Amino acid sequence: MRILYGAKTAVDITGVEEENIEIDEDINLKSVIEIICDKYPALKKDIDDDDILVIHNGVLRSLDASCAVKDGDTVEFAPVILGG
């Protein structure tokens, strides 16, 4: 599974812009987010504070999304963009 860190804070925390992770066949998005947050604990606070959005295959998802993910999917941690 491809993980993209599009938010500058996510890149600062992880030290990479993207990485590939191995996942089990029967896993959901919430579990993937937990795996990433276990690897990078500082990322969890920014996600919980809604400073970083979670996008699965181009679709904005909630943090408790139980949708299934597959090995070829992409999950992106994207910045929140505000305008006025």
N, C-alpha and C positions, 0 to 999 in steps of 0.2 A: 504494500500500500504506500502511496506517495503522500508525504506530509509536506505542506508548504507553509513557511513562516513569513507571511506577507506584511505583518505588522512589525514596525521597527522595534518595538519593545520585545516582541517574540524573538526576533533575530538577536537582540542584545542578550536575552536570557539564554537562548539555546546555542548561540555562537554559529549557527548555520541558517541558510535561507531555505533549504529543503533537505529531506532525508527520506529514505525508504525503510519501512518497518515490515516485519513478518507478522501476519495475523492468522488466527485460527479461522477456519471456514465458517463457523457458526458464531459470529460476533456482531454486536450492534455498535452504533456510533458512540453511545454513551460509554461503552467499555473502551473504545479506542481513545476517547478523550481522557479517561482515567489512566490509561497506559502512558500517554504523553505527559500528563500532569505528575504521575509518579516519577517519570524520568526527569522532568523539569518542574520541581515543586513551585518555583516562583511564578511560573506561567499560570498556575491555577488561580492566584489572586487576581490577576488582570482579567482572566476569563470570567471569574465570579463577579467582578466589579463592572462587567460589561464594557471594559476597555478594549477587548478583543472579541471579534465575532468568529463563529465557527461555520464554515461553508463546506458542504459535502457535495462533490460533483457539481459545483456551480449553484447550489441551492442553500440559502441561509437556513440553518437549523438551530433549534433550541438545545441547551446543554443536556437535557434529559431525553433527547431523541432516541427512540428505540429502533430506528430504521436499521435494516441489515446493511452491512458493508461487505464488499468483496475485495480480493487481493488487488485488483486493477484500479480500484477507486482512488480518488484524491480528496484529502481533507486539508483545508486551508485555514490557518489562523490569521484573519485579516484585520486591518485597522478599522476602527470606527471613524467615519468621516462625517464631520459636522459642517453645516453651512448656515448662512444667514442672509 
